Structure formats: structure tokens, C-alpha cells
Amino acid sequence: MKKKNSKKSSETPKLRLGLPKGSLQDAALEKMAKAGYRIRVSDRSYVPYVDDEELEIRLIRAQEISRYVEQGYLDAGITGHDWIIENGSKVIEIGEFLFAKATRRPTRWVLAVPEESKVRSVKDLAGKRIATEVVNITRKYLRKHGVKAEVEFSWGATEVKARELVDAIVEVTETGSSLRANKLRIVDELLSSTPRMIANKESFLDDWKRQKIETLSLLLRGALEAEAKV
């Protein structure tokens, strides 16, 4: 038994970190590099290489990271505040990191309608149809305002649906340029979101993992602050 334990203790401990795959992937990898972590993504492998033997990186859709952190598949991850709220994930929030795709401003989930629509407020959507990727956030918003409307999940091309298939959409935007290009008008803002580093509750109780997570957060925050000053 002692021999088996000594073998385990000699193994390098690992922290499994989830980074957002897709639109935020390049920004996340760039910021990680500035924090001192070199990560290489290969088409032949699902597991990116990182020059820190104590880290294991997993590229996962931002929409799913908070669920995997809560379930313990990941010890920590970086994802949007919006997806933590949408999934209702019970995780520990370590820090906020502004590295949006187009600007350093937070992304916003907004209620939008065609420019010619008679809808002027959420109250006008009673009995109407809304398409969005954040179904739970939208339903909570409607309940808050006492409005009963049909909310359907949208996989994409939501801007097009606003004019042809539904009465309104709840869509994410940074600058509003895409909405304006599609001749859509913002009625209200539901949620402002920025990337957050989160941790699994059990992982954070482990001294080694907590220190590793906090060190990673500190280095990443320092890199972003230095970049902001430049």
C-alpha cells in the first residue's frame, strides 16, 4: 500500500482548465500567451498542448463550460457571465476578465425588433413570439415584467428570424452594428456580460488546485492590465 501511495504522490498534479471554443477562442489563447502560457491547438488532437505540465486544457463551447465546471469534469474555466446565468451553474467566481471580441466593452443581450415594428416596450410582446439562444434568461426577464410570450430556442441567424418568423429576438451584441445592419431596433437590455474565470466548488477546497487557479487568475489579470495601459 505504501508503495502505491508513493507512486501517486510522485505523479505531477493536474488542473483541468476549460477555455472557450469558437468566437472567443483566439482572444482567450492570446491572453493566456501574454500571461505566460503557450498553448498550441492541433486539428489532430482534442487536447491542446500547453507548456505547463500541471495544466490540462480543454476547448469547449462557452455555452457549456459552466456546466462542466459545476459537474467537476473541469476544475476551472473561462466563460461568459451570461452562460453562467443561463445554465444556473453553482460555481465559484474567481474574477472578471475583459477581452471581448471587438472591443473591451461588455457584451449585451438585448431585446430587438424590426425598425418598422409597433413594439416599443416589453409590454407590447404579450402573446407574441421571441427567438433567442438564452431561453432561460429571456423567460426570467418576461416574468419580471409580468409578460406572457412564447420563447423559442434559436441556433443562429436570429437577426433574419426577427423579420420573417418571430415578433422579436433577444440577441447578443457588442457595438450594435450587426443589429443596425439588419435594420433592427433595440427595445431593452436584458443582461450585460463579461468573461469570468470560475472554479468547481470541490476543486477550490483542494489547497493545490486553489493556489494554481489563483496564480493563473493573477497572471491573466496582470497581462490584461498591462495590455490596457498600452
Solvent accessible surface area in square Angstrom, and as a share of the most:
residue,aa,sasa,rsa
1,M,180,0.81
2,K,178,0.76
3,K,174,0.74
4,K,120,0.51
5,N,88,0.45
6,S,64,0.41
7,K,140,0.59
8,K,126,0.53
9,S,92,0.60
10,S,92,0.59
11,E,105,0.47
12,T,52,0.30
13,P,62,0.39
14,K,88,0.37
15,L,0,0.00
16,R,69,0.25
17,L,0,0.00
18,G,0,0.00
19,L,0,0.00
20,P,1,0.00
21,K,113,0.48
22,G,50,0.48
23,S,84,0.54
24,L,30,0.15
25,Q,34,0.15
26,D,109,0.56
27,A,18,0.14
28,A,1,0.01
29,L,31,0.15
30,E,78,0.35
31,K,19,0.08
32,M,1,0.00
33,A,33,0.26
34,K,107,0.45
35,A,11,0.08
36,G,50,0.48
37,Y,16,0.06
38,R,134,0.49
39,I,26,0.13
40,R,159,0.58
41,V,70,0.40
42,S,54,0.35
43,D,155,0.80
44,R,237,0.87
45,S,53,0.34
46,Y,208,0.79
47,V,68,0.39
48,P,8,0.05
49,Y,107,0.41
50,V,16,0.09
51,D,70,0.36
52,D,28,0.14
53,E,122,0.55
54,E,51,0.23
55,L,6,0.03
56,E,44,0.20
57,I,0,0.00
58,R,38,0.14
59,L,29,0.15
60,I,22,0.11
61,R,97,0.36
62,A,13,0.10
63,Q,44,0.19
64,E,41,0.19
65,I,0,0.00
66,S,0,0.00
67,R,85,0.31
68,Y,65,0.25
69,V,0,0.00
70,E,68,0.31
71,Q,123,0.55
72,G,40,0.39
73,Y,98,0.37
74,L,0,0.00
75,D,13,0.06
76,A,0,0.00
77,G,0,0.00
78,I,2,0.01
79,T,1,0.00
80,G,8,0.07
81,H,38,0.17
82,D,9,0.05
83,W,27,0.09
84,I,16,0.08
85,I,72,0.37
86,E,16,0.07
87,N,48,0.25
88,G,48,0.46
89,S,12,0.08
90,K,136,0.58
91,V,24,0.14
92,I,54,0.27
93,E,86,0.39
94,I,39,0.20
95,G,9,0.09
96,E,80,0.36
97,F,2,0.01
98,L,58,0.29
99,F,6,0.02
100,A,17,0.13
101,K,111,0.47
102,A,77,0.60
103,T,36,0.21
104,R,105,0.38
105,R,133,0.49
106,P,51,0.32
107,T,25,0.14
108,R,69,0.25
109,W,4,0.01
110,V,0,0.00
111,L,1,0.00
112,A,0,0.00
113,V,0,0.00
114,P,12,0.07
115,E,91,0.41
116,E,121,0.54
117,S,20,0.13
118,K,186,0.79
119,V,10,0.06
120,R,161,0.59
121,S,46,0.29
122,V,9,0.05
123,K,123,0.52
124,D,63,0.32
125,L,0,0.00
126,A,61,0.47
127,G,70,0.67
128,K,80,0.34
129,R,98,0.36
130,I,1,0.00
131,A,0,0.00
132,T,0,0.00
133,E,43,0.19
134,V,0,0.00
135,V,20,0.12
136,N,82,0.42
137,I,13,0.07
138,T,1,0.00
139,R,112,0.41
140,K,125,0.53
141,Y,20,0.08
142,L,6,0.03
143,R,167,0.61
144,K,162,0.69
145,H,53,0.24
146,G,67,0.65
147,V,11,0.06
148,K,180,0.76
149,A,27,0.21
150,E,96,0.43
151,V,13,0.07
152,E,46,0.21
153,F,93,0.39
154,S,1,0.01
155,W,206,0.72
156,G,34,0.33
157,A,71,0.55
158,T,6,0.04
159,E,31,0.14
160,V,83,0.48
161,K,42,0.18
162,A,2,0.02
163,R,103,0.38
164,E,130,0.58
165,L,108,0.54
166,V,12,0.07
167,D,54,0.28
168,A,0,0.00
169,I,0,0.00
170,V,0,0.00
171,E,26,0.12
172,V,56,0.32
173,T,12,0.07
174,E,24,0.11
175,T,50,0.29
176,G,2,0.02
177,S,61,0.39
178,S,58,0.37
179,L,3,0.02
180,R,153,0.56
181,A,83,0.64
182,N,53,0.27
183,K,125,0.53
184,L,7,0.04
185,R,56,0.20
186,I,65,0.33
187,V,30,0.17
188,D,52,0.27
189,E,74,0.33
190,L,31,0.15
191,L,34,0.17
192,S,52,0.34
193,S,3,0.02
194,T,6,0.04
195,P,11,0.07
196,R,36,0.13
197,M,0,0.00
198,I,0,0.00
199,A,0,0.00
200,N,12,0.06
201,K,103,0.44
202,E,139,0.62
203,S,11,0.07
204,F,38,0.16
205,L,143,0.71
206,D,63,0.33
207,D,100,0.52
208,W,76,0.27
209,K,53,0.23
210,R,76,0.28
211,Q,120,0.53
212,K,27,0.12
213,I,0,0.00
214,E,83,0.37
215,T,59,0.34
216,L,1,0.00
217,S,8,0.05
218,L,127,0.63
219,L,78,0.39
220,L,1,0.00
221,R,86,0.31
222,G,36,0.35
223,A,13,0.10
224,L,10,0.05
225,E,93,0.42
226,A,56,0.43
227,E,48,0.22
228,A,58,0.45
229,K,176,0.75
230,V,162,0.93
